[in-house]
């Protein structure tokens, strides 16, 4: 059986990838502009949701 794993990134990686600050990153997550979820107090963001966000924002 083949398993597919969703690659998750951290807030710090999101900030680096999008070249934004932590405050802006948290605003994107809390407003649901960027799909993510929390485990305890830690946000988990899939790389696919970041790519989707970029496509939508850049009209690709």
VMD Tcl script that builds the backbone (N, CA, C; Angstrom):
set m [mol new atoms 180]
animate dup $m
set s [atomselect $m all]
$s set {name element resname resid chain x y z} {
  {N N UNK 1 A 0.840 -1.182 0.000}
  {CA C UNK 1 A 0.000 0.000 0.000}
  {C C UNK 1 A 0.885 1.246 0.000}
  {N N UNK 2 A 0.615 2.153 -0.897}
  {CA C UNK 2 A 1.411 3.365 -1.010}
  {C C UNK 2 A 0.757 4.483 -0.207}
  {N N UNK 3 A 1.555 5.151 0.618}
  {CA C UNK 3 A 1.049 6.261 1.418}
  {C C UNK 3 A 1.583 7.572 0.875}
  {N N UNK 4 A 0.727 8.567 0.879}
  {CA C UNK 4 A 1.151 9.905 0.503}
  {C C UNK 4 A 1.144 10.764 1.743}
  {N N UNK 5 A 2.244 11.452 1.967}
  {CA C UNK 5 A 2.353 12.323 3.119}
  {C C UNK 5 A 2.220 13.768 2.677}
  {N N UNK 6 A 1.475 14.519 3.440}
  {CA C UNK 6 A 1.342 15.941 3.180}
  {C C UNK 6 A 2.497 16.635 3.876}
  {N N UNK 7 A 3.222 17.432 3.111}
  {CA C UNK 7 A 4.368 18.128 3.675}
  {C C UNK 7 A 3.879 19.363 4.421}
  {N N UNK 8 A 4.231 19.438 5.703}
  {CA C UNK 8 A 3.812 20.548 6.544}
  {C C UNK 8 A 4.993 21.461 6.836}
  {N N UNK 9 A 4.689 22.746 6.982}
  {CA C UNK 9 A 5.722 23.713 7.331}
  {C C UNK 9 A 5.318 24.464 8.589}
  {N N UNK 10 A 6.277 25.134 9.190}
  {CA C UNK 10 A 6.059 25.901 10.414}
  {C C UNK 10 A 5.791 27.368 10.072}
  {N N UNK 11 A 5.420 28.129 11.081}
  {CA C UNK 11 A 5.234 29.568 10.920}
  {C C UNK 11 A 6.523 30.212 10.408}
  {N N UNK 12 A 7.651 29.848 10.995}
  {CA C UNK 12 A 8.922 30.441 10.573}
  {C C UNK 12 A 9.229 30.133 9.114}
  {N N UNK 13 A 8.953 28.912 8.682}
  {CA C UNK 13 A 9.175 28.546 7.279}
  {C C UNK 13 A 8.217 29.302 6.363}
  {N N UNK 14 A 6.975 29.482 6.810}
  {CA C UNK 14 A 6.002 30.255 6.039}
  {C C UNK 14 A 6.494 31.690 5.863}
  {N N UNK 15 A 6.970 32.280 6.939}
  {CA C UNK 15 A 7.479 33.656 6.885}
  {C C UNK 15 A 8.645 33.768 5.914}
  {N N UNK 16 A 9.527 32.807 5.965}
  {CA C UNK 16 A 10.685 32.820 5.071}
  {C C UNK 16 A 10.240 32.637 3.614}
  {N N UNK 17 A 9.338 31.699 3.391}
  {CA C UNK 17 A 8.879 31.388 2.037}
  {C C UNK 17 A 8.167 32.575 1.393}
  {N N UNK 18 A 7.266 33.231 2.162}
  {CA C UNK 18 A 6.498 34.357 1.631}
  {C C UNK 18 A 7.181 35.703 1.856}
  {N N UNK 19 A 8.282 35.687 2.584}
  {CA C UNK 19 A 9.024 36.913 2.918}
  {C C UNK 19 A 8.121 37.914 3.639}
  {N N UNK 20 A 7.474 37.416 4.706}
  {CA C UNK 20 A 6.578 38.239 5.518}
  {C C UNK 20 A 6.968 38.083 6.981}
  {N N UNK 21 A 6.446 38.957 7.814}
  {CA C UNK 21 A 6.689 38.884 9.247}
  {C C UNK 21 A 5.724 37.921 9.926}
  {N N UNK 22 A 6.044 37.601 11.171}
  {CA C UNK 22 A 5.213 36.665 11.938}
  {C C UNK 22 A 3.798 37.210 12.154}
  {N N UNK 23 A 3.674 38.511 12.398}
  {CA C UNK 23 A 2.354 39.103 12.620}
  {C C UNK 23 A 1.472 38.920 11.396}
  {N N UNK 24 A 2.029 39.183 10.227}
  {CA C UNK 24 A 1.279 39.009 8.982}
  {C C UNK 24 A 0.915 37.543 8.780}
  {N N UNK 25 A 1.835 36.651 9.077}
  {CA C UNK 25 A 1.572 35.216 8.934}
  {C C UNK 25 A 0.411 34.790 9.830}
  {N N UNK 26 A 0.423 35.228 11.086}
  {CA C UNK 26 A -0.663 34.873 12.000}
  {C C UNK 26 A -1.997 35.460 11.528}
  {N N UNK 27 A -1.973 36.661 10.966}
  {CA C UNK 27 A -3.204 37.259 10.440}
  {C C UNK 27 A -3.766 36.423 9.294}
  {N N UNK 28 A -2.888 35.944 8.411}
  {CA C UNK 28 A -3.332 35.095 7.298}
  {C C UNK 28 A -3.971 33.807 7.817}
  {N N UNK 29 A -3.394 33.232 8.847}
  {CA C UNK 29 A -3.905 31.976 9.393}
  {C C UNK 29 A -5.223 32.196 10.138}
  {N N UNK 30 A -5.278 33.227 10.950}
  {CA C UNK 30 A -6.474 33.468 11.754}
  {C C UNK 30 A -7.660 33.927 10.913}
  {N N UNK 31 A -7.386 34.570 9.778}
  {CA C UNK 31 A -8.460 35.018 8.893}
  {C C UNK 31 A -8.889 33.926 7.906}
  {N N UNK 32 A -8.187 32.802 7.932}
  {CA C UNK 32 A -8.449 31.658 7.048}
  {C C UNK 32 A -8.151 31.965 5.585}
  {N N UNK 33 A -7.360 33.015 5.331}
  {CA C UNK 33 A -6.921 33.274 3.959}
  {C C UNK 33 A -5.957 32.176 3.511}
  {N N UNK 34 A -5.277 31.615 4.458}
  {CA C UNK 34 A -4.340 30.523 4.212}
  {C C UNK 34 A -4.828 29.337 5.024}
  {N N UNK 35 A -5.095 28.228 4.365}
  {CA C UNK 35 A -5.632 27.052 5.043}
  {C C UNK 35 A -4.553 26.412 5.910}
  {N N UNK 36 A -4.913 26.162 7.158}
  {CA C UNK 36 A -3.984 25.548 8.108}
  {C C UNK 36 A -4.794 25.013 9.290}
  {N N UNK 37 A -4.118 24.355 10.216}
  {CA C UNK 37 A -4.787 23.858 11.409}
  {C C UNK 37 A -3.805 23.915 12.576}
  {N N UNK 38 A -4.358 23.791 13.764}
  {CA C UNK 38 A -3.530 23.842 14.965}
  {C C UNK 38 A -3.548 22.502 15.679}
  {N N UNK 39 A -2.398 22.152 16.208}
  {CA C UNK 39 A -2.295 21.037 17.140}
  {C C UNK 39 A -1.783 21.668 18.429}
  {N N UNK 40 A -2.658 21.731 19.406}
  {CA C UNK 40 A -2.318 22.469 20.618}
  {C C UNK 40 A -2.202 23.941 20.274}
  {N N UNK 41 A -1.032 24.507 20.526}
  {CA C UNK 41 A -0.795 25.916 20.222}
  {C C UNK 41 A 0.039 26.104 18.962}
  {N N UNK 42 A 0.353 25.019 18.282}
  {CA C UNK 42 A 1.262 25.068 17.132}
  {C C UNK 42 A 0.484 24.961 15.824}
  {N N UNK 43 A 0.696 25.943 14.949}
  {CA C UNK 43 A 0.068 25.931 13.633}
  {C C UNK 43 A 0.793 24.955 12.726}
  {N N UNK 44 A 0.033 24.235 11.915}
  {CA C UNK 44 A 0.558 23.334 10.892}
  {C C UNK 44 A -0.001 23.798 9.552}
  {N N UNK 45 A 0.889 24.054 8.607}
  {CA C UNK 45 A 0.500 24.598 7.311}
  {C C UNK 45 A 1.009 23.667 6.226}
  {N N UNK 46 A 0.140 23.243 5.326}
  {CA C UNK 46 A 0.603 22.374 4.247}
  {C C UNK 46 A 1.223 23.232 3.146}
  {N N UNK 47 A 2.258 22.693 2.517}
  {CA C UNK 47 A 2.885 23.411 1.409}
  {C C UNK 47 A 1.886 23.621 0.278}
  {N N UNK 48 A 0.984 22.664 0.099}
  {CA C UNK 48 A -0.029 22.780 -0.958}
  {C C UNK 48 A -0.935 23.983 -0.719}
  {N N UNK 49 A -1.287 24.261 0.541}
  {CA C UNK 49 A -2.147 25.414 0.820}
  {C C UNK 49 A -1.402 26.725 0.565}
  {N N UNK 50 A -0.090 26.739 0.799}
  {CA C UNK 50 A 0.707 27.934 0.506}
  {C C UNK 50 A 0.761 28.158 -1.005}
  {N N UNK 51 A 0.961 27.078 -1.749}
  {CA C UNK 51 A 0.991 27.181 -3.214}
  {C C UNK 51 A -0.358 27.652 -3.752}
  {N N UNK 52 A -1.449 27.142 -3.193}
  {CA C UNK 52 A -2.792 27.558 -3.604}
  {C C UNK 52 A -3.005 29.035 -3.301}
  {N N UNK 53 A -2.589 29.483 -2.136}
  {CA C UNK 53 A -2.704 30.881 -1.748}
  {C C UNK 53 A -1.954 31.775 -2.735}
  {N N UNK 54 A -0.753 31.384 -3.100}
  {CA C UNK 54 A 0.049 32.159 -4.053}
  {C C UNK 54 A -0.642 32.219 -5.406}
  {N N UNK 55 A -1.173 31.107 -5.878}
  {CA C UNK 55 A -1.874 31.082 -7.164}
  {C C UNK 55 A -3.076 32.006 -7.159}
  {N N UNK 56 A -3.863 31.953 -6.102}
  {CA C UNK 56 A -5.055 32.800 -6.000}
  {C C UNK 56 A -4.670 34.269 -5.953}
  {N N UNK 57 A -3.669 34.592 -5.145}
  {CA C UNK 57 A -3.264 35.993 -4.981}
  {C C UNK 57 A -2.581 36.556 -6.228}
  {N N UNK 58 A -1.962 35.690 -7.020}
  {CA C UNK 58 A -1.263 36.173 -8.216}
  {C C UNK 58 A -2.079 35.964 -9.485}
  {N N UNK 59 A -3.333 35.508 -9.328}
  {CA C UNK 59 A -4.243 35.281 -10.454}
  {C C UNK 59 A -3.686 34.324 -11.493}
  {N N UNK 60 A -3.024 33.267 -11.035}
  {CA C UNK 60 A -2.479 32.268 -11.973}
  {C C UNK 60 A -3.481 31.158 -12.223}
}
mol reanalyze $m
mol bondsrecalc $m
mol representation Tube
mol addrep $m
